[in-house]
């Protein structure tokens, strides 16, 4: 599970920048289902490490800290249409984050697409 700050920043960034499909976040407070089935993206934000990346500040908690984690973007498309549309959405989502630090995250590792 990620920190609230990381999760909130990623959610806000996606909501502001992704309009191609509805977004569904893990364990939503008010889940709503559309009347008709539709494409959507299921978002999971996972934090798995928290490291100190600077030294010298007093108290120690005033140093810079970095949270490591992953964003899993599960692209869900309608049955019977093949996988191409899912791949298009996946690349568009990847391009939102590639080289973009506006979401409060940086990409220190090559991106991995899973669909």
C-alpha positions in Angstrom: 0.0 0.0 0.0 1.3 3.4 -0.9 1.4 6.5 1.3 -1.7 8.7 1.2 0.4 11.5 -0.4 1.6 9.3 -3.3 -1.9 7.8 -3.8 -3.6 11.2 -3.7 -1.2 12.7 -6.2 -1.5 9.9 -8.7 -5.3 9.8 -8.4 -5.5 13.6 -9.0 -3.1 13.4 -11.9 -5.1 10.6 -13.6 -8.5 12.2 -13.0 -7.3 15.5 -14.5 -5.5 14.0 -17.5 -7.2 10.8 -18.5 -10.6 11.1 -20.4 -10.6 8.1 -22.8 -12.3 5.8 -20.4 -13.7 5.8 -16.9 -11.2 5.1 -14.1 -11.9 2.7 -11.3 -9.7 2.8 -8.2 -9.1 0.0 -5.7 -11.9 -0.2 -3.1 -13.8 2.9 -4.2 -15.9 4.8 -1.7 -18.9 5.1 -4.0 -18.7 2.5 -6.7 -21.1 3.0 -9.6 -21.5 0.8 -12.6 -22.6 2.1 -16.0 -25.9 1.1 -17.5 -24.0 -0.4 -20.4 -20.8 -2.3 -20.3 -17.8 -0.1 -21.4 -14.0 0.0 -21.4 -12.4 1.2 -18.2 -9.0 1.3 -16.4 -8.6 -0.3 -13.0 -5.9 1.6 -11.1 -3.8 0.1 -8.3 -1.1 2.1 -6.5 1.5 0.1 -4.5 4.3 1.4 -2.3 6.9 -1.1 -1.3 9.9 0.8 0.1 10.7 4.1 1.7 14.3 5.3 1.7 16.2 8.3 3.0 17.9 10.1 0.0 19.7 13.0 1.7 21.7 13.4 4.9 22.6 16.2 7.3 19.2 17.6 8.3 18.3 17.9 11.9 16.0 16.3 13.0 16.6 13.3 10.6 13.0 13.3 9.4 13.7 16.7 7.7 15.9 14.9 5.1 14.5 14.0 1.7 12.8 10.6 1.5 11.8 8.7 -1.5 8.9 6.2 -1.7 9.3 3.4 -4.2 6.3 1.7 -5.7 4.3 0.8 -8.8 1.2 1.9 -10.5 -0.7 -0.9 -12.1 -3.1 0.2 -14.8 -5.3 -2.7 -15.8 -6.9 -1.8 -19.1 -10.3 -3.5 -19.4 -12.1 -3.6 -22.7 -15.3 -5.2 -24.0 -15.4 -8.8 -24.8 -15.0 -9.9 -28.4 -13.1 -6.8 -29.8 -9.6 -8.2 -29.7 -6.7 -6.7 -27.7 -5.6 -3.8 -30.0 -7.8 -1.2 -28.3 -6.4 -2.2 -24.9 -2.9 -1.8 -26.3 -3.7 1.7 -27.6 -5.1 2.7 -24.2 -2.1 1.2 -22.4 0.4 3.2 -24.6 -1.6 6.4 -24.0 -1.5 5.8 -20.3 2.2 5.1 -20.4 2.8 8.3 -22.3 1.0 10.3 -19.6 3.7 9.4 -17.2 6.7 9.0 -19.4 9.2 11.8 -18.5 6.4 13.7 -16.7 7.0 14.7 -13.1 3.7 16.6 -12.7 2.2 13.6 -11.0 4.7 13.9 -8.2 6.5 10.7 -9.4 9.6 10.0 -11.3 10.4 6.9 -13.5 13.7 5.5 -12.3 13.0 2.1 -14.0 12.0 1.2 -17.5 8.2 1.0 -17.8 6.5 -2.3 -17.9 3.2 -2.8 -19.5 1.0 -5.6 -18.2 -2.4 -6.3 -19.7 
